[in-house]
Amino acid sequence: MAMGLPPIRTDIDDAKRDLDEFGLTRMQGVIDETTLAEARARLDAQAAGEIAHGCAFTDTGDQVTNDSDGANQRIWNLINKGEVFRRMVMNESLQALARHVLGEDLLLFSATANIAKKGGKAQPLHGDQLFAPADIPYSLIANGAWLLDPFTAENGATRVVPKTHLLKRWPDPERDLDWVPAEAPAGTLMFWDGRLWHGTGVNQTEKPRRAVLTSFARPFMRQHENATMGVAPEVLDQCSPELLTLLGFRPYMGLGNVDGSRHGELTLRPTTFSGELNP
């Protein structure tokens, strides 16, 4: 029998306790309907635009490599693709949960979207920090998913195995199959520890299931999406100092400096570069 999930929360302290015990929480009432509507419209337009321009990233669901025949569509680098997504990254409740798991200093690990459609396969159960040894006793990353549609067992709600963030091992695909669908209404923020076993389910309905994924990392991590390279200059001009910090433009304890820039000093892309000098 799969272990049940805690109830959907509205109180941030309850949500933090769920993260500690279960490795996952679901919250409602932390984003307004106007923002949700904007996110749906912008994501749908972006997805259609990337298909029309021949640059869409699709996969079969059970892999993350680009597959032109895949049923699922992933949208990368949302920071470039709409002000509404930048606003969602800065959501107060989202960041409070991230800081509860990772500490006060954060990096944005990635800002992406997943549109799961009929015909996709189940994603294997996995943890999100597979790049690190499984026995590290704390999380390196943590993930928030904004549910733009209801998540149900029928439309491929994320499959999760509660409390696996404490096991210090990764799942065995031949044995560890005791999962539960993380069902929730549209507008829910689902947030989980990067060590939690989970995977996208199978959408058996005719309607796509959309989610915006905002992931965070500890400040010494290499990010999934290289924002200092990938965010467009005109977008950087619109970013607040707080968002620029999340994107990686502020050195941390000597890491990420440019020509000796100091810890905590906002350091944007240079327009001139140091080079060889002679007396």
JOGIKA-V81592 format. One record per backbone hydrogen bond with DSSP energy under -0.5 kcal/mol. CO is the residue of the C=O (numbers start at 1). NH is the residue of the N-H. If there is no record, write none. Layout:
co;nh
CO;NH
CO;NH
This chain:
co;nh
9;28
11;15
12;16
13;17
14;18
15;19
16;20
17;21
18;22
18;23
18;24
19;23
22;163
23;193
25;191
26;9
27;189
32;36
33;37
34;38
35;39
36;40
37;41
38;42
39;43
40;44
41;45
42;46
43;47
44;48
45;49
46;50
47;51
48;52
49;53
50;55
50;56
51;54
56;58
57;74
58;67
59;72
60;121
63;61
67;70
72;59
73;115
74;57
74;76
75;113
77;80
78;81
82;85
82;86
83;87
84;88
85;89
86;90
88;91
91;95
92;96
93;97
94;98
95;99
96;100
97;101
98;102
99;103
104;106
105;219
107;109
107;217
109;224
109;225
110;215
111;78
112;213
113;75
114;116
114;211
115;73
115;117
116;209
117;120
126;198
127;130
129;132
133;136
140;218
141;194
142;216
143;192
144;214
145;147
145;190
146;148
146;212
147;187
150;152
151;184
152;157
153;156
154;204
156;201
158;182
159;199
160;162
160;180
161;164
161;197
163;166
164;167
171;173
172;175
172;176
175;177
177;179
180;160
181;183
184;151
185;188
188;147
188;190
189;27
190;145
191;25
192;143
193;196
194;128
194;129
197;161
198;126
199;159
200;123
201;203
202;156
202;204
203;119
208;210
209;116
210;148
210;149
211;114
211;213
212;146
212;214
213;112
213;215
214;144
215;109
215;110
216;142
217;107
218;221
224;226
225;227
226;229
226;230
227;231
232;235
232;236
233;237
235;238
236;239
240;244
241;245
242;246
243;247
244;248
244;249
245;248
246;108
249;267
251;264
252;255
254;257
255;252
258;261
262;265
264;266
265;251
266;268
